[in-house]
Amino acid sequence: LTISSRKKKSQLSTSDENSAAVLENSTTVPENSDDDLEKISLPPKESESAFQKVLFTDYDMLLFIENGVRGGISQCCNRYAIANNKYMSNFNPDDEIKYLMYLDANNLYGYAMSKYLPLKDFVWSDNNLTTQDILNLSDESDDFYKLMNNSIFGKTMENVRRRVDIRLCSTEEQARKLIAKSNFNRRTIFSENLMAVHLKKTNIKFFKPIHVGMTILDLSKVLMYSFHYEYMKHRYDSKIKLMYTDTDSFIYEIKTDDFYSDMKDDLNLYDTSDYDKNNVYNLPLVNKKVIGKMKDENKGNIMTEYVGLKSKMYAYKTNNKIEKRLKGIKKQTLKNKITFEDYKDCLLNQKLKYVDMNLIRSKFHSIQSIKQNKLALSYKDDKRFVNGDGITTLAHGHWSLMHLDLFNEQYDIKSDDLINTQ
């Protein structure tokens, strides 16, 4: 985009003017010393300026790091809960006091990227490490900066093995020559005189610092696991239940007299800046946008009821709204055609929910509109073993499942193959 004069600016459309305004504002940020207009998109700009890349020369080290890449955990551990506490209008003091809390880590990947990251001088460790050795190891603009952090992370994790070489052919001679190559993968026919030949790469240059990306992922999980096991589980023990977890968030059921009062004891762990200044919990507003701090996703609104079916498929009520999450379904369809009661009906009565969606699809570079009938809600969860009550779950491979016939049938395990745990 080049604007050479005021006269030319008057010829821009409204959307173009908005884009120009964004670019104009971005150049006012002091840290952006590079010219944004020279970059096609944000990721290349940030990946170039983030750090000097030092790459592997040992192929075994590269494979070791590739095998070590692990994303965050997303799973529904417990599938239904109702809160009961003094901040609710229908609070029953005769029943057990329970809070439902949705906690989210501020800019999780940004937090990990602020830590020390591996750069160079990689060597294989001594094979004689003992268990004791391992145990002794030591431990507005907001969205803009978060986007830049995520952009850097994304470029460190790009899998160059997936890159392909595509050649367009307009004659039979060209097509036959390419199809005869040893690295031929497949072909796509667009028309009588146009075909794309997909070739696998014969030479791959591993120029992405995936060791940095792997470390960012692991440091992110260290923060989340430390908060859950070393703080929440340690403080509440059997009085806490993990309902749902995603890469950077937890939904808890907590049995305590006043969770907001508990937060005051450890304000160093939380970002409370989203609460009202004169909130009913008397919480001071601290740690605004501090990376790695846990934030109340509901901004002080009381979560009253939760339904979870599986990863990326859950809903909950607060005292003033209903929130629904459903991966793979358009937001407008989710808003208009799926209710909170549909989630409950699916869970409690095992009733599947299908919805119709109008979509735009591209096939062979031909744009078309289609109507799709898609399964939206399902009570089946392939990430967890659902117990007989339909509410509680166990991790696959849990020791207690080895004695259940249902587990043995599900995984086709014979009694002779079972490990003797007695």
VEXMIVO-934883 format. One record per residue (C-alpha): residue number from 0; residue in one letter; x, y, z. Coordinates in steps of 0.05 Angstrom, whole numbers, padded with zeros to 5 digits. Example, Ala and Ser with C-alpha at 12.3 -4.5 7.8 and 13.67 -1.06 7.14 Angstrom:
2
(0, "a", (00246, -00090, 00156)),
(1, "s", (00273, -00021, 00143)),
***
This chain:
422
(0, "l", (00000, 00000, 00000)),
(1, "t", (00031, 00066, -00022)),
(2, "i", (-00002, 00134, -00013)),
(3, "s", (00037, 00186, -00052)),
(4, "s", (-00010, 00245, -00042)),
(5, "r", (-00073, 00270, -00009)),
(6, "k", (-00108, 00265, -00076)),
(7, "k", (-00093, 00191, -00081)),
(8, "k", (-00118, 00179, -00010)),
(9, "s", (-00186, 00206, -00030)),
(10, "q", (-00192, 00148, -00079)),
(11, "l", (-00187, 00095, -00025)),
(12, "s", (-00247, 00055, -00002)),
(13, "t", (-00270, 00055, 00070)),
(14, "s", (-00235, -00011, 00084)),
(15, "d", (-00171, 00015, 00053)),
(16, "e", (-00174, 00077, 00096)),
(17, "n", (-00182, 00033, 00158)),
(18, "s", (-00121, -00008, 00137)),
(19, "a", (-00081, 00055, 00126)),
(20, "a", (-00101, 00081, 00195)),
(21, "v", (-00077, 00016, 00226)),
(22, "l", (-00010, 00021, 00190)),
(23, "e", (-00003, 00094, 00209)),
(24, "n", (-00015, 00078, 00283)),
(25, "s", (00032, 00018, 00281)),
(26, "t", (00090, 00062, 00259)),
(27, "t", (00081, 00104, 00322)),
(28, "v", (00101, 00046, 00366)),
(29, "p", (00175, 00059, 00383)),
(30, "e", (00194, -00014, 00383)),
(31, "n", (00173, -00022, 00311)),
(32, "s", (00237, 00004, 00280)),
(33, "d", (00228, -00038, 00217)),
(34, "d", (00184, -00013, 00161)),
(35, "d", (00118, -00052, 00166)),
(36, "l", (00103, -00040, 00092)),
(37, "e", (00163, -00081, 00071)),
(38, "k", (00133, -00143, 00104)),
(39, "i", (00076, -00183, 00074)),
(40, "s", (00050, -00202, 00143)),
(41, "l", (00067, -00196, 00217)),
(42, "p", (00101, -00264, 00229)),
(43, "p", (00159, -00253, 00180)),
(44, "k", (00171, -00184, 00211)),
(45, "e", (00174, -00211, 00281)),
(46, "s", (00212, -00275, 00266)),
(47, "e", (00267, -00234, 00232)),
(48, "s", (00276, -00186, 00290)),
(49, "a", (00264, -00232, 00349)),
(50, "f", (00332, -00265, 00355)),
(51, "q", (00393, -00288, 00317)),
(52, "k", (00376, -00359, 00297)),
(53, "v", (00428, -00412, 00312)),
(54, "l", (00408, -00478, 00281)),
(55, "f", (00427, -00552, 00289)),
(56, "t", (00482, -00585, 00249)),
(57, "d", (00471, -00653, 00283)),
(58, "y", (00412, -00690, 00250)),
(59, "d", (00402, -00735, 00311)),
(60, "m", (00393, -00673, 00354)),
(61, "l", (00342, -00646, 00305)),
(62, "l", (00302, -00711, 00309)),
(63, "f", (00307, -00711, 00385)),
(64, "i", (00277, -00641, 00388)),
(65, "e", (00222, -00657, 00337)),
(66, "n", (00201, -00717, 00379)),
(67, "g", (00199, -00672, 00441)),
(68, "v", (00148, -00623, 00415)),
(69, "r", (00085, -00630, 00458)),
(70, "g", (00026, -00582, 00457)),
(71, "g", (-00018, -00563, 00515)),
(72, "i", (-00070, -00609, 00545)),
(73, "s", (-00144, -00598, 00530)),
(74, "q", (-00194, -00644, 00564)),
(75, "c", (-00259, -00648, 00601)),
(76, "c", (-00245, -00682, 00668)),
(77, "n", (-00313, -00675, 00702)),
(78, "r", (-00376, -00661, 00662)),
(79, "y", (-00427, -00627, 00706)),
(80, "a", (-00428, -00581, 00767)),
(81, "i", (-00474, -00531, 00801)),
(82, "a", (-00447, -00476, 00846)),
(83, "n", (-00475, -00456, 00914)),
(84, "n", (-00445, -00397, 00950)),
(85, "k", (-00465, -00332, 00985)),
(86, "y", (-00456, -00289, 00923)),
(87, "m", (-00513, -00325, 00887)),
(88, "s", (-00585, -00302, 00891)),
(89, "n", (-00610, -00374, 00902)),
(90, "f", (-00557, -00392, 00954)),
(91, "n", (-00578, -00449, 01000)),
(92, "p", (-00538, -00445, 01065)),
(93, "d", (-00560, -00516, 01083)),
(94, "d", (-00523, -00546, 01023)),
(95, "e", (-00448, -00552, 01014)),
(96, "i", (-00414, -00487, 00993)),
(97, "k", (-00383, -00492, 00923)),
(98, "y", (-00351, -00443, 00875)),
(99, "l", (-00342, -00452, 00800)),
(100, "m", (-00281, -00412, 00776)),
(101, "y", (-00256, -00402, 00705)),
(102, "l", (-00182, -00381, 00710)),
(103, "d", (-00141, -00362, 00650)),
(104, "a", (-00066, -00348, 00646)),
(105, "n", (-00046, -00280, 00618)),
(106, "n", (-00009, -00288, 00552)),
(107, "l", (00017, -00357, 00568)),
(108, "y", (00066, -00363, 00510)),
(109, "g", (00090, -00292, 00521)),
(110, "y", (00106, -00313, 00593)),
(111, "a", (00147, -00372, 00569)),
(112, "m", (00182, -00330, 00518)),
(113, "s", (00205, -00281, 00572)),
(114, "k", (00245, -00337, 00605)),
(115, "y", (00314, -00361, 00586)),
(116, "l", (00310, -00400, 00520)),
(117, "p", (00362, -00446, 00488)),
(118, "l", (00404, -00414, 00434)),
(119, "k", (00469, -00451, 00417)),
(120, "d", (00525, -00496, 00441)),
(121, "f", (00482, -00558, 00443)),
(122, "v", (00516, -00621, 00469)),
(123, "w", (00491, -00691, 00486)),
(124, "s", (00484, -00701, 00561)),
(125, "d", (00520, -00755, 00600)),
(126, "n", (00483, -00821, 00595)),
(127, "n", (00499, -00835, 00668)),
(128, "l", (00445, -00789, 00696)),
(129, "t", (00411, -00818, 00758)),
(130, "t", (00342, -00807, 00787)),
(131, "q", (00373, -00765, 00841)),
(132, "d", (00406, -00720, 00789)),
(133, "i", (00339, -00708, 00755)),
(134, "l", (00303, -00693, 00821)),
(135, "n", (00356, -00642, 00839)),
(136, "l", (00347, -00600, 00775)),
(137, "s", (00328, -00528, 00791)),
(138, "d", (00269, -00498, 00771)),
(139, "e", (-00113, -00041, 00435)),
(140, "s", (-00038, -00050, 00444)),
(141, "d", (-00052, -00109, 00491)),
(142, "d", (-00074, -00153, 00433)),
(143, "f", (-00020, -00124, 00388)),
(144, "y", (00037, -00146, 00433)),
(145, "k", (00004, -00213, 00447)),
(146, "l", (-00003, -00224, 00372)),
(147, "m", (00071, -00208, 00362)),
(148, "n", (00090, -00259, 00415)),
(149, "n", (00046, -00312, 00385)),
(150, "s", (00073, -00296, 00316)),
(151, "i", (00145, -00308, 00339)),
(152, "f", (00124, -00373, 00372)),
(153, "g", (00088, -00396, 00309)),
(154, "k", (00148, -00385, 00265)),
(155, "t", (00193, -00424, 00313)),
(156, "m", (00146, -00484, 00306)),
(157, "e", (00136, -00485, 00231)),
(158, "n", (00144, -00556, 00204)),
(159, "v", (00185, -00548, 00140)),
(160, "r", (00174, -00623, 00125)),
(161, "r", (00103, -00605, 00104)),
(162, "r", (00125, -00558, 00049)),
(163, "v", (00111, -00583, -00021)),
(164, "d", (00131, -00566, -00092)),
(165, "i", (00072, -00553, -00137)),
(166, "r", (00080, -00546, -00213)),
(167, "l", (00025, -00524, -00260)),
(168, "c", (00020, -00561, -00327)),
(169, "s", (-00017, -00540, -00389)),
(170, "t", (00007, -00596, -00436)),
(171, "e", (00009, -00672, -00433)),
(172, "e", (00084, -00672, -00444)),
(173, "q", (00096, -00629, -00382)),
(174, "a", (00050, -00672, -00340)),
(175, "r", (00082, -00739, -00361)),
(176, "k", (00152, -00712, -00346)),
(177, "l", (00133, -00690, -00276)),
(178, "i", (00091, -00752, -00260)),
(179, "a", (00151, -00795, -00278)),
(180, "k", (00193, -00763, -00223)),
(181, "s", (00210, -00806, -00162)),
(182, "n", (00183, -00753, -00115)),
(183, "f", (00114, -00749, -00148)),
(184, "n", (00059, -00748, -00096)),
(185, "r", (-00008, -00733, -00130)),
(186, "r", (-00042, -00689, -00182)),
(187, "t", (-00101, -00642, -00183)),
(188, "i", (-00140, -00631, -00248)),
(189, "f", (-00171, -00562, -00254)),
(190, "s", (-00193, -00565, -00327)),
(191, "e", (-00179, -00599, -00393)),
(192, "n", (-00116, -00557, -00403)),
(193, "l", (-00093, -00545, -00331)),
(194, "m", (-00066, -00593, -00279)),
(195, "a", (-00025, -00584, -00216)),
(196, "v", (00028, -00636, -00199)),
(197, "h", (00046, -00643, -00126)),
(198, "l", (00119, -00663, -00114)),
(199, "k", (00151, -00681, -00048)),
(200, "k", (00213, -00642, -00029)),
(201, "t", (00277, -00680, -00045)),
(202, "n", (00319, -00633, -00003)),
(203, "i", (00296, -00601, 00062)),
(204, "k", (00331, -00543, 00096)),
(205, "f", (00316, -00543, 00171)),
(206, "f", (00322, -00469, 00183)),
(207, "k", (00268, -00460, 00237)),
(208, "p", (00291, -00457, 00310)),
(209, "i", (00243, -00511, 00335)),
(210, "h", (00285, -00520, 00398)),
(211, "v", (00260, -00452, 00419)),
(212, "g", (00187, -00471, 00403)),
(213, "m", (00193, -00536, 00441)),
(214, "t", (00220, -00499, 00502)),
(215, "i", (00165, -00447, 00499)),
(216, "l", (00113, -00503, 00500)),
(217, "d", (00145, -00539, 00558)),
(218, "l", (00155, -00475, 00600)),
(219, "s", (00082, -00459, 00588)),
(220, "k", (00062, -00527, 00616)),
(221, "v", (00108, -00517, 00675)),
(222, "l", (00070, -00454, 00694)),
(223, "m", (00002, -00488, 00687)),
(224, "y", (00021, -00552, 00723)),
(225, "s", (00056, -00513, 00779)),
(226, "f", (-00006, -00471, 00791)),
(227, "h", (-00051, -00532, 00792)),
(228, "y", (-00010, -00582, 00832)),
(229, "e", (00035, -00539, 00875)),
(230, "y", (-00017, -00485, 00892)),
(231, "m", (-00089, -00505, 00880)),
(232, "k", (-00084, -00579, 00898)),
(233, "h", (-00037, -00564, 00956)),
(234, "r", (-00084, -00511, 00984)),
(235, "y", (-00151, -00545, 00974)),
(236, "d", (-00132, -00619, 00971)),
(237, "s", (-00195, -00661, 00964)),
(238, "k", (-00239, -00600, 00964)),
(239, "i", (-00221, -00581, 00893)),
(240, "k", (-00243, -00615, 00829)),
(241, "l", (-00216, -00599, 00760)),
(242, "m", (-00275, -00595, 00713)),
(243, "y", (-00240, -00574, 00649)),
(244, "t", (-00172, -00553, 00625)),
(245, "d", (-00145, -00523, 00561)),
(246, "t", (-00076, -00500, 00542)),
(247, "d", (-00079, -00436, 00584)),
(248, "s", (-00140, -00443, 00628)),
(249, "f", (-00174, -00483, 00684)),
(250, "i", (-00247, -00490, 00705)),
(251, "y", (-00251, -00512, 00778)),
(252, "e", (-00304, -00533, 00828)),
(253, "i", (-00278, -00510, 00896)),
(254, "k", (-00308, -00524, 00964)),
(255, "t", (-00288, -00465, 01007)),
(256, "d", (-00324, -00412, 01048)),
(257, "d", (-00302, -00354, 01003)),
(258, "f", (-00256, -00364, 00944)),
(259, "y", (-00249, -00289, 00932)),
(260, "s", (-00225, -00281, 01004)),
(261, "d", (-00175, -00337, 00990)),
(262, "m", (-00149, -00298, 00930)),
(263, "k", (-00130, -00240, 00976)),
(264, "d", (-00080, -00286, 01011)),
(265, "d", (-00042, -00297, 00946)),
(266, "l", (-00054, -00236, 00903)),
(267, "n", (00016, -00245, 00873)),
(268, "l", (-00013, -00302, 00832)),
(269, "y", (-00073, -00265, 00803)),
(270, "d", (-00090, -00208, 00756)),
(271, "t", (-00152, -00175, 00786)),
(272, "s", (-00152, -00114, 00741)),
(273, "d", (-00217, -00136, 00705)),
(274, "y", (-00258, -00131, 00769)),
(275, "d", (-00299, -00068, 00783)),
(276, "k", (-00262, -00017, 00824)),
(277, "n", (-00315, -00022, 00879)),
(278, "n", (-00326, -00098, 00873)),
(279, "v", (-00367, -00135, 00925)),
(280, "y", (-00308, -00180, 00940)),
(281, "n", (-00264, -00121, 00964)),
(282, "l", (-00208, -00145, 00919)),
(283, "p", (-00154, -00094, 00903)),
(284, "l", (-00139, -00086, 00828)),
(285, "v", (-00068, -00111, 00818)),
(286, "n", (-00022, -00142, 00765)),
(287, "k", (-00058, -00113, 00705)),
(288, "k", (-00037, -00152, 00642)),
(289, "v", (00023, -00182, 00678)),
(290, "i", (00043, -00244, 00637)),
(291, "g", (00035, -00310, 00672)),
(292, "k", (-00015, -00286, 00724)),
(293, "m", (-00083, -00321, 00731)),
(294, "k", (-00144, -00280, 00713)),
(295, "d", (-00218, -00292, 00727)),
(296, "e", (-00246, -00302, 00657)),
(297, "n", (-00315, -00281, 00681)),
(298, "k", (-00290, -00215, 00710)),
(299, "g", (-00324, -00226, 00777)),
(300, "n", (-00390, -00252, 00750)),
(301, "i", (-00410, -00315, 00789)),
(302, "m", (-00410, -00380, 00750)),
(303, "t", (-00471, -00418, 00771)),
(304, "e", (-00474, -00480, 00727)),
(305, "y", (-00426, -00518, 00682)),
(306, "v", (-00435, -00573, 00629)),
(307, "g", (-00376, -00605, 00594)),
(308, "l", (-00380, -00658, 00541)),
(309, "k", (-00309, -00663, 00516)),
(310, "s", (-00250, -00620, 00495)),
(311, "k", (-00273, -00555, 00462)),
(312, "m", (-00346, -00572, 00476)),
(313, "y", (-00373, -00541, 00540)),
(314, "a", (-00420, -00487, 00565)),
(315, "y", (-00433, -00450, 00630)),
(316, "k", (-00480, -00400, 00662)),
(317, "t", (-00462, -00339, 00702)),
(318, "n", (-00508, -00293, 00740)),
(319, "n", (-00518, -00250, 00678)),
(320, "k", (-00501, -00290, 00616)),
(321, "i", (-00491, -00358, 00583)),
(322, "e", (-00426, -00377, 00550)),
(323, "k", (-00420, -00434, 00499)),
(324, "r", (-00358, -00463, 00468)),
(325, "l", (-00362, -00511, 00409)),
(326, "k", (-00304, -00522, 00361)),
(327, "g", (-00322, -00532, 00288)),
(328, "i", (-00389, -00496, 00291)),
(329, "k", (-00398, -00425, 00264)),
(330, "k", (-00408, -00373, 00318)),
(331, "q", (-00475, -00350, 00290)),
(332, "t", (-00500, -00422, 00287)),
(333, "l", (-00478, -00434, 00358)),
(334, "k", (-00512, -00371, 00381)),
(335, "n", (-00579, -00382, 00346)),
(336, "k", (-00588, -00458, 00342)),
(337, "i", (-00556, -00488, 00403)),
(338, "t", (-00577, -00474, 00475)),
(339, "f", (-00549, -00489, 00543)),
(340, "e", (-00605, -00539, 00552)),
(341, "d", (-00581, -00576, 00490)),
(342, "y", (-00514, -00588, 00525)),
(343, "k", (-00549, -00615, 00587)),
(344, "d", (-00596, -00658, 00546)),
(345, "c", (-00537, -00688, 00508)),
(346, "l", (-00500, -00703, 00573)),
(347, "l", (-00557, -00728, 00617)),
(348, "n", (-00601, -00762, 00563)),
(349, "q", (-00546, -00780, 00512)),
(350, "k", (-00583, -00741, 00458)),
(351, "l", (-00542, -00721, 00398)),
(352, "k", (-00551, -00652, 00367)),
(353, "y", (-00545, -00639, 00293)),
(354, "v", (-00546, -00570, 00260)),
(355, "d", (-00550, -00543, 00189)),
(356, "m", (-00497, -00493, 00168)),
(357, "n", (-00490, -00453, 00104)),
(358, "l", (-00417, -00452, 00084)),
(359, "i", (-00373, -00425, 00028)),
(360, "r", (-00324, -00477, 00002)),
(361, "s", (-00269, -00476, -00050)),
(362, "k", (-00260, -00539, -00091)),
(363, "f", (-00208, -00538, -00147)),
(364, "h", (-00206, -00462, -00138)),
(365, "s", (-00281, -00459, -00153)),
(366, "i", (-00321, -00422, -00100)),
(367, "q", (-00388, -00452, -00082)),
(368, "s", (-00441, -00447, -00028)),
(369, "i", (-00463, -00510, 00007)),
(370, "k", (-00511, -00531, 00062)),
(371, "q", (-00481, -00579, 00113)),
(372, "n", (-00516, -00620, 00166)),
(373, "k", (-00463, -00631, 00220)),
(374, "l", (-00460, -00667, 00287)),
(375, "a", (-00452, -00610, 00337)),
(376, "l", (-00461, -00642, 00406)),
(377, "s", (-00441, -00712, 00426)),
(378, "y", (-00437, -00746, 00494)),
(379, "k", (-00378, -00790, 00472)),
(380, "d", (-00309, -00768, 00493)),
(381, "d", (-00249, -00802, 00462)),
(382, "k", (-00198, -00766, 00506)),
(383, "r", (-00223, -00793, 00572)),
(384, "f", (-00254, -00856, 00600)),
(385, "v", (-00324, -00837, 00622)),
(386, "n", (-00348, -00873, 00685)),
(387, "g", (-00416, -00906, 00693)),
(388, "d", (-00447, -00843, 00723)),
(389, "g", (-00433, -00806, 00658)),
(390, "i", (-00405, -00747, 00697)),
(391, "t", (-00337, -00766, 00725)),
(392, "t", (-00279, -00789, 00681)),
(393, "l", (-00211, -00822, 00685)),
(394, "a", (-00150, -00815, 00642)),
(395, "h", (-00140, -00872, 00592)),
(396, "g", (-00092, -00922, 00623)),
(397, "h", (-00111, -00904, 00695)),
(398, "w", (-00090, -00961, 00741)),
(399, "s", (-00161, -00972, 00767)),
(400, "l", (-00186, -00987, 00697)),
(401, "m", (-00143, -01049, 00690)),
(402, "h", (-00192, -01088, 00733)),
(403, "l", (-00254, -01067, 00694)),
(404, "d", (-00282, -01114, 00642)),
(405, "l", (-00308, -01053, 00604)),
(406, "f", (-00238, -01027, 00597)),
(407, "n", (-00213, -01094, 00573)),
(408, "e", (-00268, -01100, 00521)),
(409, "q", (-00258, -01029, 00497)),
(410, "y", (-00184, -01040, 00484)),
(411, "d", (-00189, -01114, 00467)),
(412, "i", (-00142, -01134, 00524)),
(413, "k", (-00140, -01207, 00545)),
(414, "s", (-00133, -01227, 00618)),
(415, "d", (-00064, -01258, 00604)),
(416, "d", (-00040, -01190, 00580)),
(417, "l", (-00059, -01153, 00643)),
(418, "i", (-00004, -01129, 00689)),
(419, "n", (-00007, -01159, 00758)),
(420, "t", (-00016, -01098, 00803)),
(421, "q", (-00028, -01136, 00867)),
***
